[in-house]
């Protein structure tokens, strides 16, 4: 199978994440998308604003329930921290040799991709699907990309996990952006207060 690896903090996971992943499956770009919940992103500052890994993993599982072709993976939690993308890709490809893997990233990440650890190796050895994000747009017809990189057409969602955390802190109920089960889980566990 062709597997798209979509990594992130998912703090919290929202409908933009799952809709994007579902779009990749529905378009036939991949057979499945595995959402890799990252214990620690080497390029992001850590703060007290991040929910415990177990909470983020559980919220991702709840959000993906009922989505055909979406799976949640704790694979990175079994690797040394921080796990750089090339390390994760190599380890997961060795663990599941029956599948082929590609990396799924946003246009904002692509614009800073040269800062990623061993980015040239990733580009040389793994296909990359790049989706546009509000404020970060790429166009294959006007820009040149390595042959392993494809800009994909997916719906745009103008929301971020940071905005959702702020909204939750203010006592809002962002029901249009969070699966009902995820919102309930956040409330039950007193997250993002």
Residue pairs with C-beta under 8 A, 6 or more apart in sequence:
1 31
1 32
1 98
1 99
1 100
2 29
2 30
2 31
2 32
2 99
2 100
2 102
3 30
3 31
3 32
3 33
3 34
3 96
3 99
3 100
3 101
3 102
4 21
4 24
4 25
4 29
4 30
4 32
4 33
4 34
4 101
4 102
4 103
4 104
4 129
5 33
5 34
5 36
5 88
5 89
5 92
5 101
5 102
5 103
5 104
6 17
6 20
6 21
6 33
6 34
6 35
6 36
6 104
7 35
7 36
7 37
7 38
7 76
7 85
7 88
8 17
8 35
8 36
8 37
8 38
8 41
9 37
9 38
9 41
9 44
9 50
9 56
9 161
10 17
10 35
10 37
10 38
10 56
10 59
10 60
10 161
11 49
11 50
11 51
11 56
11 161
11 165
12 51
12 56
12 59
12 161
12 164
12 165
12 178
12 182
12 186
12 191
12 192
13 35
13 56
13 59
13 60
13 63
13 161
13 182
14 63
14 157
14 159
14 161
14 164
14 177
14 178
14 182
15 63
15 157
15 159
15 176
15 177
15 178
15 179
16 157
16 159
16 177
17 35
17 63
18 63
18 64
18 67
18 70
18 179
19 155
19 157
20 131
20 154
20 155
20 157
21 33
21 35
21 64
21 67
21 70
21 104
22 33
22 67
22 68
22 69
22 70
23 154
23 155
24 30
24 33
24 104
24 129
24 131
24 152
24 154
25 31
25 32
25 33
25 68
25 69
25 70
26 69
27 152
27 153
27 154
29 129
29 152
30 69
30 102
30 129
31 69
32 69
32 70
32 71
33 69
33 70
33 71
33 104
34 71
34 72
34 73
34 75
35 60
35 64
35 70
35 71
35 72
35 73
36 73
36 75
36 76
36 88
37 53
37 56
37 57
37 60
37 72
37 73
37 74
37 76
37 77
38 76
38 83
39 53
39 76
39 77
39 81
39 82
39 83
40 46
40 81
40 82
40 83
41 82
42 82
42 84
42 117
43 112
43 115
43 116
49 165
50 56
51 59
51 191
51 192
53 77
55 185
55 189
55 191
57 72
57 74
57 77
58 185
59 182
59 185
59 186
60 72
61 72
62 179
62 181
62 182
62 185
63 178
63 179
63 181
63 182
64 70
64 71
64 72
65 179
65 181
75 88
75 91
75 92
75 95
76 83
76 88
79 87
79 88
79 91
80 87
84 116
84 117
84 118
85 103
85 116
85 117
85 122
86 117
86 118
86 121
86 122
89 101
89 103
89 122
89 125
89 126
92 101
93 99
93 101
101 126
102 126
102 127
102 128
102 129
103 122
103 126
103 127
103 128
103 129
104 128
104 129
104 131
105 113
105 128
105 129
105 130
105 131
106 130
106 131
106 132
106 133
106 136
107 130
107 131
107 132
107 133
107 136
107 137
107 138
107 151
108 133
108 135
108 136
109 130
110 128
110 130
110 138
110 149
111 136
113 119
113 123
116 122
122 128
123 146
123 148
123 149
124 148
126 148
127 148
127 149
127 150
128 148
128 149
128 150
129 150
129 152
130 138
130 145
130 149
130 150
130 151
130 152
131 151
131 152
131 154
132 138
132 151
132 153
132 154
132 156
133 156
134 156
134 157
134 158
138 151
139 151
140 150
140 151
145 151
159 177
164 174
164 177
164 178
164 192
165 192
167 174
168 174
168 186
168 191
168 192
168 193
169 192
169 193
173 183
174 183
175 183
178 186
185 191
186 192
